[in-house]
Amino acid sequence: MNREVHVRIWERLEVRVLRATRRYLQWAQGWAAYANMYAALLIMALLCSGLITLLFRLRDRLLSWQKGLVRW
C-alpha cells in the first residue's frame, strides 16, 4: 500500500470515531444524562493526553541517539 491509501484509511477511521463520539454526546445531552456526557469528555481527554504523552516518550527513547547531533 502506498502512503496515500494509509492516510485515507486513517482519515476514515478518525472521522468514524469523531462521528460516534458526537452521536454519543448528543444522545447523552438529549436524555439529560449530563453526568455521562461529562464523564465521556473526561475519559476522552485523559485518553488523548495519555496517548500524546506515550508517543512523546516513545519518540524521545527512539531518537535518543540523535541527542547533541544537531546544533543550532
ZADORO-8109 format. One line per field, with one value per residue: residue number from 1; residue in one letter; z, x, y of N, C-alpha, C in turn. Coordinates in steps of 0.02 Angstrom, whole numbers. Atoms other than C-alpha are relative to their C-alpha. Layout:
N
n <- (NUM / ...) $
res <- (A / ...) $
n_zz <- (Z / ...) $
n_xx <- (X / ...) $
n_yy <- (Y / ...) $
ca_zz <- (Z / ...) $
ca_xx <- (X / ...) $
ca_yy <- (Y / ...) $
c_zz <- (Z / ...) $
c_xx <- (X / ...) $
c_yy <- (Y / ...) $
***
This chain:
72
n <- (1 / 2 / 3 / 4 / 5 / 6 / 7 / 8 / 9 / 10 / 11 / 12 / 13 / 14 / 15 / 16 / 17 / 18 / 19 / 20 / 21 / 22 / 23 / 24 / 25 / 26 / 27 / 28 / 29 / 30 / 31 / 32 / 33 / 34 / 35 / 36 / 37 / 38 / 39 / 40 / 41 / 42 / 43 / 44 / 45 / 46 / 47 / 48 / 49 / 50 / 51 / 52 / 53 / 54 / 55 / 56 / 57 / 58 / 59 / 60 / 61 / 62 / 63 / 64 / 65 / 66 / 67 / 68 / 69 / 70 / 71 / 72) $
res <- (M / N / R / E / V / H / V / R / I / W / E / R / L / E / V / R / V / L / R / A / T / R / R / Y / L / Q / W / A / Q / G / W / A / A / Y / A / N / M / Y / A / A / L / L / I / M / A / L / L / C / S / G / L / I / T / L / L / F / R / L / R / D / R / L / L / S / W / Q / K / G / L / V / R / W) $
n_zz <- (0 / -1 / -56 / 8 / -22 / -74 / -26 / 8 / -49 / -66 / 0 / -7 / -68 / -43 / 11 / -32 / -72 / -16 / 9 / -55 / -61 / 4 / -9 / -70 / -40 / 15 / -32 / -72 / -13 / 14 / -56 / -60 / -37 / 1 / -35 / 50 / 51 / -28 / -13 / 65 / 19 / -43 / 21 / 64 / -12 / -32 / 49 / 48 / -35 / -12 / 64 / 22 / -44 / 19 / 64 / -9 / -35 / 48 / 46 / -35 / -10 / 64 / 31 / -48 / 30 / 36 / -47 / 9 / 69 / 36 / -38 / 31) $
n_xx <- (42 / -39 / 13 / 65 / 51 / -4 / 27 / 72 / 28 / -2 / 49 / 66 / 6 / 5 / 67 / 49 / -5 / 28 / 73 / 28 / -6 / 50 / 65 / 9 / 9 / 66 / 48 / -3 / 28 / 71 / 32 / -19 / -48 / -59 / -55 / -31 / -33 / -62 / -46 / -28 / -48 / -59 / -35 / -32 / -56 / -54 / -28 / -40 / -59 / -44 / -28 / -50 / -57 / -32 / -33 / -58 / -51 / -25 / -42 / -61 / -40 / -24 / -45 / -49 / -66 / -12 / -11 / -64 / -23 / 17 / -14 / 29) $
n_yy <- (-60 / -62 / -46 / -32 / 47 / 2 / -63 / 2 / 47 / -31 / -55 / 29 / 25 / -59 / -30 / 44 / -8 / -66 / 4 / 41 / -40 / -53 / 31 / 19 / -61 / -26 / 45 / -12 / -67 / 5 / 34 / -38 / 41 / -43 / 33 / 45 / -41 / -27 / 56 / 19 / -52 / 7 / 60 / -14 / -46 / 39 / 46 / -39 / -25 / 57 / 22 / -49 / 9 / 63 / -10 / -42 / 40 / 47 / -38 / -18 / 61 / 25 / -48 / -23 / 2 / -63 / -55 / -34 / 7 / -61 / -61 / -59) $
ca_zz <- (0 / -36 / 84 / 13 / 45 / 226 / 253 / 182 / 293 / 449 / 399 / 379 / 547 / 629 / 552 / 612 / 789 / 789 / 722 / 852 / 990 / 930 / 919 / 1096 / 1166 / 1077 / 1142 / 1320 / 1309 / 1235 / 1382 / 1504 / 1556 / 1586 / 1708 / 1571 / 1446 / 1560 / 1609 / 1424 / 1392 / 1540 / 1484 / 1307 / 1371 / 1483 / 1343 / 1220 / 1347 / 1393 / 1211 / 1170 / 1323 / 1273 / 1094 / 1151 / 1272 / 1135 / 1016 / 1145 / 1178 / 995 / 945 / 1096 / 988 / 897 / 1055 / 1030 / 845 / 780 / 837 / 804) $
ca_xx <- (0 / 61 / 59 / -98 / -200 / -138 / -181 / -356 / -385 / -332 / -436 / -588 / -557 / -533 / -695 / -790 / -726 / -771 / -946 / -976 / -915 / -1026 / -1175 / -1148 / -1130 / -1288 / -1381 / -1322 / -1369 / -1540 / -1580 / -1514 / -1380 / -1255 / -1154 / -1125 / -1081 / -954 / -882 / -860 / -775 / -659 / -616 / -580 / -470 / -372 / -351 / -291 / -172 / -104 / -81 / 11 / 123 / 159 / 201 / 320 / 409 / 424 / 493 / 619 / 676 / 691 / 780 / 894 / 1044 / 1022 / 1043 / 1181 / 1195 / 1110 / 1173 / 1085) $
ca_yy <- (0 / 172 / 318 / 398 / 241 / 233 / 416 / 390 / 238 / 333 / 484 / 374 / 292 / 462 / 528 / 374 / 395 / 580 / 543 / 407 / 522 / 664 / 545 / 481 / 657 / 714 / 561 / 592 / 776 / 733 / 619 / 749 / 625 / 763 / 659 / 529 / 664 / 746 / 577 / 534 / 700 / 674 / 497 / 556 / 698 / 578 / 451 / 583 / 658 / 487 / 439 / 600 / 577 / 397 / 448 / 585 / 467 / 337 / 468 / 527 / 348 / 300 / 460 / 475 / 430 / 596 / 699 / 826 / 783 / 939 / 1108 / 1271) $
c_zz <- (0 / 56 / -4 / 24 / 76 / 30 / -6 / 50 / 69 / 4 / 8 / 71 / 48 / -6 / 33 / 76 / 21 / -6 / 57 / 65 / 1 / 11 / 72 / 43 / -12 / 33 / 75 / 18 / -10 / 57 / 66 / 46 / 0 / 36 / -47 / -52 / 26 / 16 / -66 / -23 / 41 / -21 / -66 / 9 / 31 / -49 / -51 / 32 / 13 / -64 / -24 / 43 / -18 / -66 / 7 / 36 / -47 / -50 / 32 / 9 / -66 / -33 / 48 / -28 / -38 / 46 / -9 / -71 / -40 / 45 / -38 / 7) $
c_xx <- (44 / -24 / -70 / -57 / -1 / -31 / -76 / -33 / -3 / -49 / -71 / -12 / -10 / -70 / -53 / 0 / -31 / -76 / -32 / 2 / -54 / -70 / -14 / -12 / -68 / -54 / -3 / -31 / -76 / -39 / 15 / 46 / 67 / 59 / 36 / 39 / 66 / 50 / 33 / 51 / 64 / 41 / 37 / 61 / 59 / 33 / 44 / 64 / 49 / 33 / 54 / 63 / 40 / 39 / 63 / 56 / 31 / 46 / 67 / 46 / 31 / 51 / 54 / 71 / 16 / 14 / 70 / 27 / -11 / 12 / -27 / 45) $
c_yy <- (62 / 46 / 31 / -46 / -4 / 63 / 0 / -47 / 31 / 57 / -27 / -25 / 58 / 31 / -43 / 8 / 66 / -1 / -39 / 39 / 54 / -29 / -17 / 63 / 31 / -43 / 14 / 68 / -2 / -33 / 34 / -41 / 37 / -31 / -48 / 39 / 27 / -55 / -22 / 51 / -5 / -61 / 12 / 46 / -38 / -48 / 37 / 25 / -56 / -24 / 48 / -7 / -62 / 8 / 42 / -38 / -51 / 34 / 17 / -61 / -23 / 47 / 26 / -1 / 64 / 59 / 29 / -3 / 64 / 60 / 60 / 59) $
***
